[in-house]
Amino acid sequence: MPAHRLLFYWFLLLLMLGAGALACTIIQFRPASPTATPAVTAAIQVMDEPAAEPPAPPPRLEPTGTPTPLSDEALAALDVEEALIANIYERVAPAVVHVTSRVTTLNFFFGAVPSEGTGSGFVFDNDGHIVTNYHVIEGADSIVVKLSDESTAPAEVVGVDPPNDLALLRIDVPADALTPVEMGSSEELRVGQRAIAIGNPFGLDRTLTAGVISALGRPLQTADDSFIYNVVQTDAAINPGNSGGPLLDSRGRLIGVNTAIRQGAEGIGFAVPVDTVKRVIPALIEQGYYPHPWLGFLGYDITPGLASALELPVERGILVVQLYRGGPADVAGVSGAQQEVIVGNQRLLVGGDVVVAINEQPIAEWEDLSEYLEIQTQVGDEVVLHVLRDGEELALTLTVAEQP
């Protein structure tokens, strides 16, 4: 190869080596992108600040020793309510009976159709008397009572008192087979105290439910528009079949006879008060019915509107309208209506006495008088009726008679 060409190749090689070295130098010292600097700076600033201390862990609960088990006495105290109710059931359940009434009705073709109804009851005494609700045995052709030992006995009706929904039956069994219920007192009852029901809901014999007395002194309107006064309201569960069974206090004493529930509501049941039972049942044993007190007159409830229209001296009370000849009010000299007037679209009898009190107890309406007579009096008692006549107050003494 000629010398001048060889020299050219050497020169070209040297030129290529120099360009490669320059390229490596440029790549090696290329500056960082501008966006990278703030991130690094920020990172440094954060690292320069004092690091936040992590939250303190919750204190560790160290055991203080082996737990001491409750003593038998402490456990017994915790279970006192359970033991109390269980004890009441053991003592009183034998007194609760299952009442089955058989009724025969006629179908569309005048054929006899037998049917049965069931309810509850309880032993009243060792003579075989059984208390239940009147509506449990109403219209029954035959009645059978089943005792706690599953034995059965036919029952006869001794007496009934429909206004108070009470009935008295009697079965012929040995006295030692009967466990009467202990009677309590209505006067001792308080709202909030324990109430225990034992009965046969839906035919389930001797079922116990417990609750409290929810209210006292309520009038309960019955299907025939009469009233059972001073009933006991309870939230102890009462269902069909409980009717006639006992409602008990925390000592197992009778405080009422379960009789009704409020339709469509929960925990609203009613019982005939025990004082009514103690007043009515002896009369049923003795004479087969209870004589309800009666004063022998009818009247209007006075309202503020009626008082204004008739210019009466009071806004509440009873305006006497009609007297029953020979009745207590007639004999005592109570004055009835004297004339007839038209007030609005009503024809009213007016001019009679206005009854405002009985035995110093204020009377605002007819139901006040009826309740007082039913609860506070008996046939043969004397009462003082306070009436207004011609602007004067008179005190008339009446002898309570039997309602015809």
C-alpha positions as CSV (number, residue, x, y, z in Angstrom):
1,M,0.0,0.0,0.0
2,P,1.4,3.4,-0.9
3,A,2.7,5.4,2.0
4,H,0.4,8.3,1.6
5,R,-2.7,6.1,1.8
6,L,-1.5,4.4,4.9
7,L,-1.0,7.8,6.5
8,F,-4.6,8.7,5.7
9,Y,-6.0,5.6,7.5
10,W,-4.0,6.4,10.6
11,F,-5.3,9.9,10.6
12,L,-8.9,8.7,10.3
13,L,-8.5,6.2,13.2
14,L,-7.2,8.9,15.5
15,L,-10.1,11.2,14.6
16,M,-12.7,8.5,15.4
17,L,-11.1,7.8,18.8
18,G,-11.1,11.4,19.8
19,A,-14.8,11.8,18.9
20,G,-15.8,8.8,21.1
21,A,-14.0,10.2,24.1
22,L,-15.7,13.5,23.7
23,A,-19.1,11.9,23.5
24,C,-18.5,9.9,26.7
25,T,-17.6,13.1,28.5
26,I,-20.8,14.9,27.5
27,I,-23.1,12.0,28.7
28,Q,-21.2,11.6,32.0
29,F,-21.7,15.3,33.0
30,R,-25.2,16.0,31.7
31,P,-27.0,18.2,34.3
32,A,-30.0,16.8,36.2
33,S,-33.4,17.9,34.9
34,P,-34.8,21.0,36.6
35,T,-37.9,19.1,37.9
36,A,-35.7,16.7,39.9
37,T,-34.2,19.4,42.1
38,P,-37.3,20.5,44.1
39,A,-38.1,16.9,44.9
40,V,-34.7,16.3,46.3
41,T,-34.8,19.6,48.2
42,A,-38.1,18.8,49.7
43,A,-36.9,15.5,50.7
44,I,-34.1,17.0,52.5
45,Q,-36.3,19.6,54.2
46,V,-38.5,16.9,55.6
47,M,-35.6,14.9,56.8
48,D,-34.3,18.0,58.5
49,E,-37.5,18.5,60.6
50,P,-37.9,16.6,63.8
51,A,-39.5,13.2,63.2
52,A,-43.1,12.9,64.7
53,E,-43.2,10.5,67.6
54,P,-45.5,7.5,67.0
55,P,-48.7,7.4,69.2
56,A,-48.2,5.8,72.6
57,P,-49.5,2.3,72.8
58,P,-52.5,1.7,75.2
59,P,-51.5,0.9,78.7
60,R,-51.1,-2.8,79.3
61,L,-53.5,-4.2,81.9
62,E,-51.6,-6.4,84.1
63,P,-53.5,-9.1,86.0
64,T,-53.9,-8.2,89.6
65,G,-54.4,-11.8,90.7
66,T,-56.6,-14.8,90.2
67,P,-60.4,-13.8,90.1
68,T,-62.3,-14.9,93.2
69,P,-65.3,-17.0,92.3
70,L,-68.7,-15.8,93.6
71,S,-69.9,-17.5,96.7
72,D,-73.0,-19.6,96.9
73,E,-74.6,-16.8,98.8
74,A,-73.8,-14.2,96.1
75,L,-75.0,-16.5,93.4
76,A,-78.2,-17.1,95.3
77,A,-78.7,-13.3,95.6
78,L,-78.3,-12.9,91.8
79,D,-80.9,-15.5,91.2
80,V,-83.4,-14.3,93.8
81,E,-85.9,-13.1,91.2
82,E,-85.7,-16.4,89.3
83,A,-86.2,-18.4,92.5
84,L,-89.1,-16.2,93.6
85,I,-91.1,-16.7,90.4
86,A,-90.2,-20.4,90.3
87,N,-91.4,-20.8,93.9
88,I,-94.7,-19.0,93.2
89,Y,-95.3,-21.3,90.3
90,E,-94.7,-24.4,92.4
91,R,-97.0,-23.2,95.1
92,V,-99.9,-21.7,93.0
93,A,-99.9,-23.8,89.8
94,P,-101.7,-26.7,91.5
95,A,-104.6,-24.2,92.2
96,V,-105.0,-23.4,88.5
97,V,-107.6,-25.4,86.6
98,H,-108.5,-25.9,82.9
99,V,-112.1,-25.2,82.2
100,T,-113.7,-26.7,79.1
101,S,-117.3,-25.6,78.2
102,R,-119.3,-27.5,75.6
103,V,-122.0,-25.5,73.7
104,T,-124.5,-26.9,71.2
105,T,-125.7,-24.6,68.4
106,L,-128.0,-25.1,65.4
107,N,-126.6,-25.0,61.9
108,F,-128.5,-23.6,58.8
109,F,-130.5,-26.9,58.6
110,F,-131.4,-26.8,62.3
111,G,-129.0,-29.6,63.1
112,A,-127.2,-29.7,66.4
113,V,-123.5,-28.6,66.1
114,P,-121.4,-29.2,69.3
115,S,-118.5,-27.0,70.0
116,E,-116.0,-26.5,72.8
117,G,-114.4,-23.5,74.4
118,T,-111.5,-23.5,76.9
119,G,-110.4,-21.1,79.5
120,S,-108.8,-21.0,83.0
121,G,-110.0,-20.9,86.5
122,F,-108.6,-21.3,90.1
123,V,-109.6,-23.0,93.3
124,F,-111.4,-20.6,95.7
125,D,-111.8,-22.9,98.7
126,N,-111.7,-26.5,99.8
127,D,-115.4,-27.0,99.2
128,G,-114.8,-27.4,95.5
129,H,-115.6,-23.8,94.4
130,I,-113.9,-22.7,91.2
131,V,-113.7,-19.1,90.0
132,T,-113.6,-18.2,86.3
133,N,-114.9,-15.6,83.9
134,Y,-118.6,-15.5,83.0
135,H,-117.7,-15.3,79.3
136,V,-115.8,-18.6,79.6
137,I,-118.9,-20.6,80.5
138,E,-121.6,-18.4,79.0
139,G,-124.3,-20.5,77.3
140,A,-122.5,-23.8,78.1
141,D,-124.5,-27.1,78.1
142,S,-121.9,-28.8,80.2
143,I,-118.6,-27.8,81.8
144,V,-115.6,-30.0,82.7
145,V,-112.8,-28.9,85.0
146,K,-109.3,-30.5,84.7
147,L,-107.1,-30.3,87.9
148,S,-103.3,-30.1,88.0
149,D,-103.0,-33.9,88.5
150,E,-104.8,-34.3,85.1
151,S,-107.9,-35.7,86.7
152,T,-111.2,-34.2,85.5
153,A,-114.6,-33.6,87.1
154,P,-117.9,-32.3,85.8
155,A,-118.8,-28.8,87.1
156,E,-122.1,-27.2,88.0
157,V,-122.7,-23.4,87.9
158,V,-123.3,-22.0,91.3
159,G,-123.8,-18.4,90.3
160,V,-122.8,-15.8,87.8
161,D,-122.3,-12.0,87.7
162,P,-122.1,-10.9,84.1
163,P,-121.5,-7.2,84.9
164,N,-118.2,-8.1,86.5
165,D,-117.5,-11.0,84.2
166,L,-117.3,-13.5,87.1
167,A,-118.7,-17.0,87.4
168,L,-118.6,-19.6,90.2
169,L,-118.5,-23.3,89.6
170,R,-118.4,-26.3,91.9
171,I,-116.8,-29.7,91.5
172,D,-117.3,-32.7,93.7
173,V,-113.7,-33.8,94.6
174,P,-112.0,-34.6,98.0
175,A,-110.9,-31.5,99.9
176,D,-107.3,-32.7,100.0
177,A,-107.2,-32.7,96.2
178,L,-107.7,-28.9,96.2
179,T,-105.2,-26.1,96.7
180,P,-107.0,-22.7,97.1
181,V,-105.4,-19.5,96.0
182,E,-104.5,-17.0,98.8
183,M,-106.4,-13.7,98.5
184,G,-104.5,-10.4,98.3
185,S,-105.8,-6.8,98.5
186,S,-106.5,-4.2,95.9
187,E,-105.6,-1.4,98.3
188,E,-102.0,-2.5,98.5
189,L,-101.4,-2.5,94.8
190,R,-98.9,-0.1,93.2
191,V,-98.1,0.6,89.6
192,G,-94.8,-1.0,88.8
193,Q,-95.0,-3.9,91.1
194,R,-94.7,-7.5,89.9
195,A,-97.6,-9.2,88.2
196,I,-97.6,-13.0,87.4
197,A,-100.3,-14.7,85.4
198,I,-100.9,-18.5,85.3
199,G,-103.4,-20.0,82.9
200,N,-104.0,-22.1,79.9
201,P,-103.4,-19.9,76.8
202,F,-104.4,-21.7,73.6
203,G,-104.9,-24.8,75.7
204,L,-101.3,-25.0,77.0
205,D,-102.0,-26.0,80.6
206,R,-100.6,-23.9,83.5
207,T,-98.4,-21.5,81.5
208,L,-96.7,-18.8,83.5
209,T,-96.0,-15.3,82.2
210,A,-94.6,-12.4,84.2
211,G,-94.7,-8.6,84.0
212,V,-95.7,-5.6,86.1
213,I,-98.8,-3.7,87.0
214,S,-99.1,-1.1,84.3
215,A,-102.0,1.0,85.6
216,L,-104.7,0.9,88.2
217,G,-108.3,2.1,88.6
218,R,-109.3,1.9,84.9
219,P,-112.9,1.2,84.0
220,L,-113.2,-1.6,81.4
221,Q,-116.2,-1.4,79.0
222,T,-117.6,-4.8,78.3
223,A,-119.4,-6.1,75.2
224,D,-122.8,-5.2,76.6
225,D,-121.7,-1.6,77.3
226,S,-121.5,-2.1,81.0
227,F,-118.3,-1.4,83.0
228,I,-116.0,-3.4,85.2
229,Y,-114.6,-0.8,87.5
230,N,-111.1,-0.4,89.0
231,V,-109.5,-3.1,86.8
232,V,-105.8,-4.0,87.0
233,Q,-103.9,-3.3,83.8
234,T,-100.7,-5.5,83.3
235,D,-98.1,-6.2,80.6
236,A,-97.8,-9.8,81.6
237,A,-98.7,-11.8,78.5
238,I,-102.4,-12.7,78.4
239,N,-103.8,-14.7,75.5
240,P,-107.0,-16.5,74.6
241,G,-107.4,-19.3,77.2
242,N,-105.9,-17.2,80.0
243,S,-109.4,-15.8,80.8
244,G,-110.5,-16.8,84.3
245,G,-107.0,-17.5,85.5
246,P,-105.3,-15.8,88.5
247,L,-103.1,-12.7,88.4
248,L,-100.7,-12.9,91.3
249,D,-98.4,-10.6,93.3
250,S,-94.8,-11.4,94.3
251,R,-96.1,-13.3,97.3
252,G,-98.3,-15.5,95.2
253,R,-101.5,-13.9,96.4
254,L,-104.4,-13.2,94.1
255,I,-104.6,-9.6,92.9
256,G,-107.0,-10.1,89.9
257,V,-108.8,-12.5,87.5
258,N,-107.5,-12.2,84.0
259,T,-110.4,-11.2,81.8
260,A,-109.5,-9.2,78.6
261,I,-106.8,-7.9,76.3
262,R,-106.8,-4.8,74.1
263,Q,-107.3,-5.9,70.5
264,G,-104.4,-5.0,68.2
265,A,-102.1,-4.1,71.1
266,E,-99.3,-5.9,72.8
267,G,-98.7,-6.0,76.5
268,I,-102.1,-4.5,77.5
269,G,-104.2,-6.9,79.5
270,F,-106.8,-6.4,82.2
271,A,-107.9,-8.3,85.3
272,V,-111.0,-8.0,87.5
273,P,-109.6,-6.7,90.9
274,V,-109.3,-9.0,93.8
275,D,-111.5,-6.8,96.0
276,T,-114.3,-7.3,93.5
277,V,-113.8,-11.0,93.7
278,K,-113.9,-10.9,97.5
279,R,-117.1,-8.9,97.4
280,V,-119.0,-10.9,94.7
281,I,-118.0,-14.5,95.2
282,P,-119.5,-14.9,98.7
283,A,-122.8,-13.6,97.4
284,L,-122.7,-16.1,94.5
285,I,-122.0,-18.9,97.0
286,E,-124.9,-17.8,99.2
287,Q,-127.6,-16.8,96.7
288,G,-126.3,-17.5,93.2
289,Y,-126.1,-13.9,92.1
290,Y,-124.7,-10.6,93.2
291,P,-127.2,-7.8,94.0
292,H,-125.9,-4.6,92.5
293,P,-126.6,-1.3,94.3
294,W,-129.2,1.1,92.8
295,L,-130.7,4.5,93.7
296,G,-133.7,4.4,91.4
297,F,-133.3,7.4,89.1
298,L,-132.0,8.4,85.7
299,G,-130.4,11.7,84.6
300,Y,-128.3,13.6,82.1
301,D,-124.6,14.3,82.4
302,I,-124.2,18.1,82.8
303,T,-121.6,19.7,80.5
304,P,-120.5,23.4,80.4
305,G,-122.6,23.8,77.2
306,L,-125.7,22.2,78.7
307,A,-125.3,24.2,81.9
308,S,-125.1,27.4,79.8
309,A,-128.1,26.6,77.7
310,L,-130.3,25.6,80.7
311,E,-128.8,28.2,83.1
312,L,-127.8,25.6,85.6
313,P,-125.9,26.6,88.8
314,V,-123.0,24.2,88.1
315,E,-121.1,23.0,85.0
316,R,-120.7,19.4,86.1
317,G,-123.0,16.9,87.8
318,I,-126.2,14.9,87.0
319,L,-129.5,16.5,86.1
320,V,-132.2,14.2,87.5
321,V,-134.8,13.4,84.9
322,Q,-136.8,10.3,85.9
323,L,-137.6,8.6,89.2
324,Y,-138.7,5.0,89.6
325,R,-141.8,4.9,91.7
326,G,-141.1,3.5,95.1
327,G,-137.3,3.5,94.5
328,P,-134.8,4.9,97.0
329,A,-134.6,8.4,95.3
330,D,-138.4,8.7,95.1
331,V,-138.8,7.7,98.8
332,A,-136.1,10.1,99.9
333,G,-137.7,13.0,98.1
334,V,-135.4,13.6,95.2
335,S,-137.1,15.8,92.5
336,G,-137.3,14.7,88.9
337,A,-137.9,16.7,85.7
338,Q,-140.8,19.2,85.7
339,Q,-141.0,20.3,82.1
340,E,-139.8,19.7,78.6
341,V,-137.7,22.1,76.5
342,I,-135.9,22.1,73.1
343,V,-132.2,22.9,73.1
344,G,-130.8,22.9,69.5
345,N,-132.2,19.8,67.9
346,Q,-132.7,18.0,71.2
347,R,-135.8,17.6,73.4
348,L,-134.8,17.7,77.0
349,L,-136.6,17.1,80.3
350,V,-135.5,19.7,82.8
351,G,-136.4,21.2,86.2
352,G,-135.1,18.3,88.3
353,D,-132.5,18.2,91.1
354,V,-128.8,18.5,90.2
355,V,-126.7,15.7,91.9
356,V,-123.3,17.1,92.8
357,A,-122.0,14.6,95.4
358,I,-122.6,11.4,97.3
359,N,-121.2,10.9,100.8
360,E,-119.1,14.1,100.3
361,Q,-117.6,12.5,97.2
362,P,-117.9,14.9,94.2
363,I,-119.9,13.6,91.2
364,A,-119.1,15.0,87.8
365,E,-120.9,12.5,85.6
366,W,-123.1,9.4,85.7
367,E,-120.1,7.0,85.6
368,D,-118.7,8.6,88.8
369,L,-122.0,7.8,90.6
370,S,-122.1,4.2,89.2
371,E,-118.5,3.5,90.1
372,Y,-119.0,4.8,93.7
373,L,-122.1,2.7,94.2
374,E,-120.5,-0.4,92.8
375,I,-117.3,-0.3,94.7
376,Q,-118.1,1.6,97.9
377,T,-121.6,0.4,98.7
378,Q,-123.8,-2.6,99.1
379,V,-127.5,-3.1,99.1
380,G,-129.0,-1.9,102.4
381,D,-126.3,0.8,103.0
382,E,-127.4,4.3,103.7
383,V,-125.9,7.1,101.6
384,V,-126.2,10.9,101.6
385,L,-127.0,12.4,98.2
386,H,-126.1,16.1,97.8
387,V,-128.4,17.9,95.4
388,L,-129.0,21.5,94.2
389,R,-132.6,22.6,94.1
390,D,-133.7,26.2,93.5
391,G,-130.2,27.5,94.3
392,E,-130.0,25.6,97.6
393,E,-127.9,22.5,98.5
394,L,-129.8,19.7,100.1
395,A,-128.5,16.5,101.8
396,L,-130.9,13.7,101.3
397,T,-130.5,10.2,102.9
398,L,-131.2,7.2,100.7
399,T,-131.2,3.5,101.4
400,V,-129.4,1.7,98.6
401,A,-131.7,-0.9,97.0
402,E,-131.1,-3.9,94.7
403,Q,-131.0,-3.1,91.0
404,P,-134.0,-4.7,89.4
